[in-house]
Amino acid sequence: MKKITIILCMLVIGFVNAQDIDKDSSSDKLTFAKGTSLLNGGLFFNNTKVETDLPSQTQEDKRFGFGVNSSYGYAISDDLFLGLGIGYTHNKREVDVTGDPTQEFTNNSFRVFPYVRYYKGLGKRFAFFVQGEAQYSKTKTKVNGQDTNDTNSFFVGVRPGLTFMVSKCLALETTIGALGYTTATTENTQSNIESDNNSFNLSFNTANLIFGLSYYF
């Protein structure tokens, strides 16, 4: 909740600044012309620690994760981009219960995602966008250093976001969630048993709160 509140405050500040700039300029809204190229780099990060007092033990649950995205897009018409991105995510969880060995779980995921993005100018330097994408990812899971699962997943959905131009070409951007359908197949590498999972959901977790820098040229 604190992270979401901070993000909303930053967006409000950016919006107010953009509106102040517009008061001293023309009424034109931010527009990206046909033929514009876009280079984007983004990251997300989370780090949590929870301690639980059990009847005769204490459980400590620590989670750490980060991810990076990089993408290129090209405007096929005004404010409409087609693009392709790649990314990597690492997640680690340690569960330590008094008197028991520490359990460690790690996930490493690689992904590729073609996308289409449409912008709507809200001010001279401020724009809202909606990004539709199809994402394929491959994840390897380890428990206490031993390979346990391989997962192949496919996501189709949309991500809303905001862009704030800090100069003619450079922008601060954030996506603020994801709505879509995910299908995944997981194979246990020790037993060779496969399981399928399908879901449709709206998510605001840290993996879908992505901050980045974009360069338009």
GIFENVEN-V205748 format. One line per field, one symbol per residue. ss: DSSP state (h for helix, s for strand, l for the rest). psi: psi as a letter, one per 40 degrees, with the letter a starting at -180 (. if undefined). burial: + if it has 24 or more other ideal C-beta (glycine too) atoms within 12 Angstrom, else -. Layout:
BEGIN
ss: ???
psi: ???
burial: ???
END
This chain:
BEGIN
ss: lhhhhhhhhhhhhhhhhhhhhhhlllllllllllllsssssssssssssssssllllssssssssssssssssssssllsssssssssssssssssslllllsssssssssssssssssssllllssssssssssssssssssllssssssssssssssssssssllllssssssslssssssssssslllllssssssssssllhhhssssssssl
psi: dddddddddddddddddddddddeaieiihihihehihhihiiiiihihhhhhideihhhhhhhiiiiihihihheihehihihiiihhhhhhhhhhheiihhhhihhhiiihiihhhihheadehiiihhhihhhihhhhihfehhdihhhihhhaihiiihhheaddhihihifahhahhhihhhhedefhiiihhihihhfideeghiiiihh.
burial: ------+---+--+---+----------++++---+-+++++++-+----------------+-+++++++++++---+++++++++++++++++---------+++++++++-+++++-+++++++++++++++++++++------++++++++++++++++++-----++++++++++-+-+-+-------------------+++++++++++-
END
